[in-house]
């Protein structure tokens, strides 16, 4: 049994290569790919070797994998052949993983919806750390995939209003359709527009979800005195000209780092859940219709077209949000 997988051999160079997946050992399962989702910000950054990535070549991109169990190793009791699951595996025909990292897909949930599980988990842990209270105002900078998901989760957590901010009017229109109460185009008048909208001198919570270094300074400026700023996007470079006295210290801001690498491996605690528990919750939110992802899907590629998908990713097409890879 042979499969194919995406491999990045150098910055900006991606290919498909043949490989032979080994049989599952104790505790492992072998999965056949059904769908995988490109994570635009992270995968583009590593593909192009942007700041704060430093990939080691070759590497195998991707971490949003939906598959069917086709073989089960010894000591796996919760999964059986034919089960549909999600896990953090790369873009590939077959994935050999530990059975304990897989989360079952609800039967009513389509493969392409389930593929958003990892990005939902990323957005979830950022929103959790904000500790949003019912009626607090929330501003999310960035209306990409993670930003839209963070807006919707902020709504579900009681944020009111939830305001989406982006440079792209089309993305903002989509955000207002599925995730935001209000939207603003990020321009020179943003601070004044936001204060007029909130009838307050800033937002209770600001979630930075762009990964653009300059947006970090904007997040500090838009937060109200005593507010919280969650750094959910992975900034690709250094933020210049920050005045910490003016924008953080004097305002009494709480600045929260929300990188997924800090999630616990085994035991959840308030505001800090394990990745697998977040995956299961994300799938349930999707299955119950509380989060919509279908409007976020903008492109579908057959796995044979993977290089074309990554070419579009490298060009940073703002009309590209959810880029699905479909597997035979």
C-alpha positions as CSV (number, residue, x, y, z in Angstrom):
1,X,0.0,0.0,0.0
2,X,1.6,3.2,-1.1
3,X,0.5,6.8,-0.5
4,X,1.5,10.3,-1.4
5,X,2.2,13.2,0.9
6,X,3.2,16.9,0.5
7,X,6.8,17.7,1.4
8,X,8.5,21.1,1.6
9,X,12.2,20.6,0.6
10,X,13.2,24.3,0.8
11,X,11.6,27.7,1.3
12,X,9.0,28.1,-1.4
13,X,9.4,24.6,-2.8
14,X,6.7,22.0,-2.3
15,X,6.3,18.6,-4.0
16,X,4.3,15.4,-3.7
17,X,6.3,12.2,-2.9
18,X,5.5,8.5,-2.6
19,X,5.8,6.8,0.7
20,X,4.9,3.4,2.3
21,X,3.0,3.8,5.6
22,X,4.0,1.2,8.2
23,X,1.4,-1.0,9.9
24,X,0.1,0.2,13.2
25,X,1.9,-0.9,16.3
26,X,0.5,-1.1,19.9
27,X,-1.7,1.8,20.6
28,X,-1.6,3.1,17.0
29,X,-4.2,3.4,14.2
30,X,-3.7,3.8,10.5
31,X,-6.0,6.4,8.9
32,X,-7.0,6.9,5.2
33,X,-7.4,10.6,4.4
34,X,-10.8,12.0,3.6
35,X,-10.1,15.7,3.8
36,X,-7.5,18.1,5.1
37,X,-7.5,21.9,5.6
38,X,-4.7,24.3,4.9
39,X,-4.1,26.6,7.8
40,X,-3.3,29.8,5.8
41,X,-1.3,31.9,8.2
42,X,0.9,29.1,9.8
43,X,1.4,27.0,6.7
44,X,2.3,30.0,4.6
45,X,4.7,31.3,7.2
46,X,6.6,28.0,7.4
47,X,6.5,27.5,3.6
48,X,8.1,30.8,3.0
49,X,10.4,30.7,6.1
50,X,9.0,33.9,7.5
51,X,10.1,35.3,10.9
52,X,9.6,33.1,14.0
53,X,9.4,29.9,12.0
54,X,12.9,28.4,11.3
55,X,11.7,25.2,9.7
56,X,14.0,22.2,9.3
57,X,13.9,20.8,5.8
58,X,12.4,18.6,4.6
59,X,9.2,18.8,6.5
60,X,5.7,17.7,6.0
61,X,3.1,20.5,6.2
62,X,-0.4,20.4,7.6
63,X,-2.2,19.6,10.8
64,X,-5.9,19.5,10.1
65,X,-6.6,15.9,9.0
66,X,-9.9,14.0,8.7
67,X,-9.6,10.3,8.1
68,X,-11.1,6.9,8.3
69,X,-9.6,4.2,10.5
70,X,-8.4,1.3,8.2
71,X,-6.2,-0.6,10.6
72,X,-5.9,-0.8,14.4
73,X,-3.0,-1.9,16.5
74,X,-3.0,-3.8,19.8
75,X,-4.3,-2.1,22.9
76,X,-6.6,0.3,21.0
77,X,-10.1,-0.1,22.5
78,X,-11.9,3.1,21.7
79,X,-11.6,3.0,17.9
80,X,-12.4,0.4,15.2
81,X,-12.1,0.2,11.4
82,X,-14.5,2.4,9.6
83,X,-14.6,5.1,12.3
84,X,-14.1,8.7,11.1
85,X,-11.8,10.8,13.2
86,X,-9.8,14.0,13.3
87,X,-6.2,14.4,14.3
88,X,-3.1,16.7,13.8
89,X,-1.6,14.9,10.9
90,X,0.0,16.3,7.7
91,X,-1.4,16.5,4.2
92,X,-1.0,12.8,3.2
93,X,-2.9,9.8,1.9
94,X,-2.4,7.7,5.0
95,X,-1.5,8.8,8.6
96,X,-0.1,6.5,11.3
97,X,-0.9,8.1,14.7
98,X,-1.4,7.2,18.3
99,X,-5.1,6.3,18.8
100,X,-5.3,8.6,21.9
101,X,-4.8,11.8,19.8
102,X,-7.9,11.1,17.6
103,X,-11.3,12.6,18.2
104,X,-14.4,10.9,16.7
105,X,-16.4,12.8,14.1
106,X,-20.1,13.1,14.9
107,X,-22.0,11.1,12.2
108,X,-24.0,14.1,11.0
109,X,-20.9,16.2,10.4
110,X,-19.5,16.4,6.9
111,X,-15.7,15.8,6.4
112,X,-15.1,19.3,5.1
113,X,-16.7,20.8,8.2
114,X,-14.8,18.5,10.6
115,X,-11.6,19.7,8.9
116,X,-11.9,23.0,10.8
117,X,-11.3,21.2,14.2
118,X,-7.7,22.4,14.7
119,X,-8.3,26.0,13.9
120,X,-11.4,26.0,16.1
121,X,-9.2,24.7,18.9
122,X,-6.7,27.4,18.3
123,X,-9.4,30.1,18.5
124,X,-11.0,28.4,21.5
125,X,-8.0,28.5,23.7
126,X,-7.5,32.2,22.9
127,X,-11.1,33.0,23.7
128,X,-10.9,30.9,26.9
129,X,-7.9,32.8,28.2
130,X,-9.8,36.1,27.7
131,X,-12.3,35.0,30.3
132,X,-15.1,37.0,28.6
133,X,-18.0,37.9,30.8
134,X,-21.6,38.3,29.6
135,X,-21.9,41.8,28.1
136,X,-18.3,42.7,27.7
137,X,-17.2,44.3,24.4
138,X,-14.8,42.3,22.3
139,X,-12.8,43.5,19.3
140,X,-11.1,40.9,17.1
141,X,-8.3,42.2,14.8
142,X,-8.3,40.1,11.6
143,X,-11.2,38.4,9.8
144,X,-9.3,35.4,8.5
145,X,-10.2,31.9,9.5
146,X,-9.0,32.1,13.1
147,X,-10.3,35.6,13.5
148,X,-13.8,34.7,12.3
149,X,-13.9,31.6,14.5
150,X,-12.7,33.7,17.5
151,X,-15.5,36.2,16.8
152,X,-18.2,33.5,16.8
153,X,-16.8,31.9,20.0
154,X,-16.6,35.3,21.7
155,X,-20.3,35.7,20.9
156,X,-21.1,32.3,22.4
157,X,-19.1,33.3,25.5
158,X,-21.2,36.3,26.0
159,X,-19.3,39.1,24.3
160,X,-21.6,42.0,23.3
161,X,-20.9,43.6,21.0
162,X,-18.3,41.5,19.1
163,X,-16.6,43.8,16.6
164,X,-14.5,42.5,13.7
165,X,-11.7,44.6,12.2
166,X,-9.9,44.0,9.0
167,X,-8.4,45.7,5.9
168,X,-10.6,43.8,3.5
169,X,-14.3,44.8,3.1
170,X,-15.2,41.3,1.6
171,X,-13.8,39.5,4.7
172,X,-15.7,41.9,6.9
173,X,-19.0,41.3,5.1
174,X,-18.5,37.6,5.6
175,X,-17.7,38.2,9.3
176,X,-20.8,40.2,9.8
177,X,-22.8,37.3,8.2
178,X,-21.6,34.6,10.5
179,X,-19.6,35.8,13.4
180,X,-19.6,39.6,14.2
181,X,-22.2,42.0,15.6
182,X,-20.4,44.9,14.0
183,X,-17.4,45.4,11.7
184,X,-14.9,48.2,11.0
185,X,-12.4,48.7,8.3
186,X,-8.9,49.2,9.8
187,X,-8.0,52.8,8.8
188,X,-6.6,55.9,10.4
189,X,-10.0,56.7,12.0
190,X,-10.4,53.3,13.6
191,X,-9.9,54.3,17.2
192,X,-12.5,57.1,17.0
193,X,-14.9,54.9,15.1
194,X,-14.6,52.2,17.7
195,X,-15.1,54.4,20.6
196,X,-18.2,55.9,19.0
197,X,-19.6,52.4,18.3
198,X,-19.0,51.2,21.9
199,X,-19.9,54.4,23.5
200,X,-16.8,53.8,25.6
201,X,-13.1,54.6,25.6
202,X,-12.0,51.2,24.2
203,X,-12.9,47.6,24.3
204,X,-13.0,45.3,27.4
205,X,-11.2,42.6,25.4
206,X,-9.1,42.8,22.2
207,X,-8.0,39.6,20.4
208,X,-5.2,40.1,17.9
209,X,-5.7,37.4,15.3
210,X,-3.7,38.7,12.3
211,X,-0.1,37.8,13.1
212,X,1.0,41.2,11.8
213,X,3.5,42.8,14.1
214,X,1.9,46.3,13.7
215,X,-1.5,45.0,14.9
216,X,-0.1,44.3,18.3
217,X,0.4,48.0,18.9
218,X,-3.1,48.6,17.5
219,X,-4.6,46.1,20.0
220,X,-3.0,47.9,22.9
221,X,-4.4,51.2,21.7
222,X,-7.9,49.9,21.2
223,X,-8.2,48.3,24.7
224,X,-10.0,50.2,27.4
225,X,-8.2,50.9,30.7
226,X,-8.1,47.7,32.7
227,X,-8.9,45.7,29.6
228,X,-7.4,42.4,28.3
229,X,-5.4,41.9,25.1
230,X,-5.0,38.4,23.8
231,X,-2.2,37.7,21.4
232,X,-3.7,34.9,19.4
233,X,-2.0,35.4,16.0
234,X,1.6,34.4,15.8
235,X,3.4,37.7,15.0
236,X,5.9,37.2,12.1
237,X,8.5,39.8,13.1
238,X,9.2,42.4,15.8
239,X,6.7,45.1,16.7
240,X,8.3,48.5,16.4
241,X,7.7,51.7,18.4
242,X,5.7,50.3,21.2
243,X,5.2,52.7,24.1
244,X,4.6,50.3,27.0
245,X,4.2,53.0,29.5
246,X,1.4,54.8,27.6
247,X,-0.3,51.8,26.0
248,X,0.1,49.0,28.6
249,X,1.5,50.1,32.0
250,X,-0.5,53.3,32.5
251,X,-3.7,51.8,31.2
252,X,-3.4,48.7,33.5
253,X,-3.8,46.2,30.6
254,X,-3.5,42.5,31.1
255,X,-1.6,41.1,28.1
256,X,-2.2,37.3,27.5
257,X,-0.2,35.1,25.2
258,X,-2.4,32.4,23.7
259,X,-0.1,30.1,21.7
260,X,-1.4,26.5,21.4
261,X,1.9,25.0,22.5
262,X,1.0,26.0,26.1
263,X,-2.1,23.7,26.2
264,X,-1.9,20.9,28.8
265,X,-1.3,17.4,27.5
266,X,-3.4,15.5,29.9
267,X,-5.5,17.4,32.4
268,X,-7.8,20.3,31.7
269,X,-8.3,23.2,34.1
270,X,-10.6,26.3,34.0
271,X,-9.5,28.4,31.0
272,X,-6.9,25.9,29.9
273,X,-8.3,22.7,28.2
274,X,-6.3,19.9,26.6
275,X,-6.2,20.0,22.8
276,X,-8.1,16.7,22.4
277,X,-10.9,18.1,24.6
278,X,-11.0,21.3,22.5
279,X,-11.2,19.2,19.3
280,X,-14.2,17.3,20.7
281,X,-15.9,20.5,21.7
282,X,-15.3,22.1,18.4
283,X,-16.8,19.1,16.5
284,X,-19.9,19.3,18.8
285,X,-20.3,23.0,18.1
286,X,-20.1,22.3,14.4
287,X,-22.5,19.3,14.5
288,X,-25.1,21.3,16.5
289,X,-24.9,24.3,14.1
290,X,-23.5,26.7,16.7
291,X,-20.5,27.5,14.5
292,X,-20.7,27.8,10.8
293,X,-17.7,27.0,8.6
294,X,-19.3,26.4,5.2
295,X,-19.3,30.1,4.3
296,X,-15.5,30.1,5.1
297,X,-14.7,27.5,2.4
298,X,-13.5,29.4,-0.6
299,X,-11.4,26.8,-2.5
300,X,-11.3,23.0,-2.9
301,X,-8.4,21.2,-4.4
302,X,-7.8,17.6,-5.3
303,X,-4.7,16.3,-3.6
304,X,-3.0,16.1,-7.0
305,X,-3.3,19.9,-7.3
306,X,-1.5,20.5,-4.0
307,X,1.3,22.5,-5.6
308,X,-1.3,24.8,-7.1
309,X,-2.9,25.3,-3.7
310,X,0.4,26.2,-2.2
311,X,1.2,28.6,-5.0
312,X,-2.0,30.4,-4.2
313,X,-1.1,30.4,-0.6
314,X,2.3,31.9,-1.2
315,X,0.7,34.8,-3.2
316,X,-1.5,35.6,-0.2
317,X,-4.8,35.9,-2.1
318,X,-7.1,37.8,0.2
319,X,-10.1,36.0,-1.3
320,X,-8.7,32.7,-0.1
321,X,-9.8,31.6,3.3
322,X,-10.8,28.0,3.8
323,X,-8.6,25.9,1.3
324,X,-9.6,22.3,1.5
325,X,-7.7,19.3,0.1
326,X,-9.9,16.5,-1.0
327,X,-8.5,13.0,-1.0
328,X,-9.7,10.1,-3.2
